[in-house]
Amino acid sequence: MTMNPIVVIGEGGHSKVVQDMIAADGRYQIVAILDDKYQAMHERDGMVYGPVSVVSDLISENPDMKLIIAIGNNRVRADIVERIQADHERFATVIHPSAVISPSARIGAGTVVMPNCVINAHAEIGKHVIINTGAIVEHDNRIGDYAHISPNATLTGNVVIGEGAHVGAAATVIPGIRIGSWSVVGAGSVVIRDIPDGKKAVGCPARLLE
């Protein structure tokens, strides 16, 4: 089977996991890794390395090339999407084979769904989202672009997660709660009330930090 070429943007710890997922997925072959720690494009062991700015050159050489932003920081992912100005169709959606996903769920471009995740009926997940290892996204959830649901977090039914929000590891959000855009839920927290945009909440039950 011929694999489609893909460029991975970012070379930190999160990228290592995404690269493993791409290998497990089997649809893509990584041909380049871009990160702004590199000053210029070069090749090593058959792989192209370079700064993010060379992505347009790579696309022009291969119009079928896909991209994935493998960076854990939500704002940085959003900034890179803005910088490179690629069509949404250019971004791959990478899903680990061990994830369990309802046929009625919808997952946006550029999103990664990591090992052992569960995404249940009629969940809608935006673009460039991270559903991290072992996270549970229950029925009818709505997750905005650039959000990050951390390992073992549980979003029960009808939860709304705003753009860029970050739900920490092993946090639980009860049904019907809204987590505001660019807000943060601390690890292990239990959210029983809505969280406004741009706020941080921690604890059990979760309380806003001033």
N, C-alpha and C positions, 0 to 999 in steps of 0.2 A: 504493500500500500504506500502510495506517495504521500508524504507529509507536507503540509503547508508551512512556509517559513514564518517565523515569528520573532519579533524584537522585544527583548525584556528591558524595560526602563527601570533602573535602580539596581544596586548591587550590595545591599545590606542583608541583614538576617532574614527579613521578610522575603526578599528576593530568592534566597536559598530554598525556602519552602515552595514558593511559586514555581521555581525551576523544576523541583521534584514533581510537582503536580503536573506540569506540562509533559514531563517524561511519562508519567503514569497515564495521562489522558490519551496519548498516542496519536493525536491528530496533527500535532505541530512539531516542527524541528526548530530549535533555537539557533538563529544564525548570527545574532548580535546582542551584546549587553551594553547598554548605554548608561553612563553615570557622569555627573559633572566633576567627579574627582579626576577624570581623564582630561587632558589638555587637547589631545588630537586623536583622530581615528587611527587605529593600528590593528594588526591581526596577530593572534597568538593561538597556536594549536588548532587552527582552522576556524576560530571564533573571532568575530570583529568586536572590538572594544572602542569606545569613544564617548565624547560628551553628548548630552541630549540634543544639542543643536544639529547634529548630523542626521537626525531621523528623516528629515525631508529628502536628503540625498539617497538614503537607503530605499525610501519609498519610490523615488523616481526611477531607481534601478530595477525595482520589482513591484509593479502595481498591485500584485496579489498579496503582498506582505501584510501580516497582522501585527498589532502592537498590544502589549499589556504593561500597565504601570504597576510595578512590584515594589511599592513604597508604602510603609505602614502609616505614615503621617497623613491624615485626611486633607489638611490644607495644602500640603505639598502635591498630593495627587491632583487636586483641583487646579493648582497653579500650573502644573505641567500640561494638563489638558488645554488650558487657556493658551499656554505658550506655543504648543505645537500645532494647534488649529487643524487637527485631523478630523475627518468625518467620523461620526459615531460608529459607522459600519467598519471602520478600520480597526477597531479594538475587538480583541477576542474575549470571550467569556470562558474562563477556565474552571472546570468543575472536577474535583477528585472523584474517581470511580466509586469510592466507598460512601459518598454522600447519598442520602435518600431524599428525593425531590418529587413532590406531587406533580402529576402531569398538568394540573391546572395552575401551578405556580408560574410566575413570570419573572425573568431575571434579565437585567439590563446589560448592555455592552460594557466590557472592561471590568466586570465583577469577577471576583474569585470566591469559590465555595470550597472550603478546605475539608480534609478528611473527617469522616464520621459526623458530618452535619446532617440535620433533618430540617427540611423546608416543606411545610404542610400545605393543605389545600388553599388555593386562591391567595396565597401570599404574593405580594408584588415588591420586588427588590429593584432598586434603581441602578444607575450606571456607576461604575468604579467603586462599588461597595466591597468590603471585606466581610465575609461570613467565616469566622475563624474556627479552628479545630473544635469539633464537638458541640458547636452552638446549635440551639434549637429555635427555629422560627416557626411559630405555630400558625394556625389557619387565619387568613384574612389580615395578616400584618401588612403594613405599608412602610417600607424602608426607603428613605430618600437617598439621592445621589451622594457619593463620597462618605457615607456612614461606615462605621466599623463596629461589628458585633464580635466581641472578643471570645477567646476560648471558653467553652462550657457555659456561656451566658444563655439564659432562657427567656425568650419573649413569648408570653402566653397569647391567647387569642385577641385579635382586633387591636393590637398595639400599633401606634404610629411613631416612627422614628424619623425626625427631621433631617434635612440635608446636613451632612458633615458631623452628625452626632456620633459620640463614642460611648458604647456600653461596655463597661469593664469586665474582666474575666470573672466568671461564675456569678455575675449579677442576675437578678430575677426581676422581671417587670410583669405586674399582674394585669389581667385583662382590661382592655379599654383605655389604657394610659397613653398619653402623648409625651414623648421626649422631644424637646424643642431643638431647632436647628443649631448646630455647632455647640451643643451642650455636652456635658461629660457625666457619666454615671460611674462612680468608683467601683473598684473590684469588690465583689461579694455583697454589694448593696441589694436591698429589696425595695423596689419602687412601687409605692401604693398611691402616689399622687402625681399629677402632671408636673413636668419640669419645664419652665419657660426657656425661650431661646437664650443661648449663650451663657447658661448657668452650669454650676457643678453641684452634684448631689452625692452624698456618701452616707453609709450607715444602714441599719436595719431597725426600723424603716428609714429609708433615705431622707435626709434633710439637706436643704440648700446651704451651701457655704457662702458667706458674705464676701 
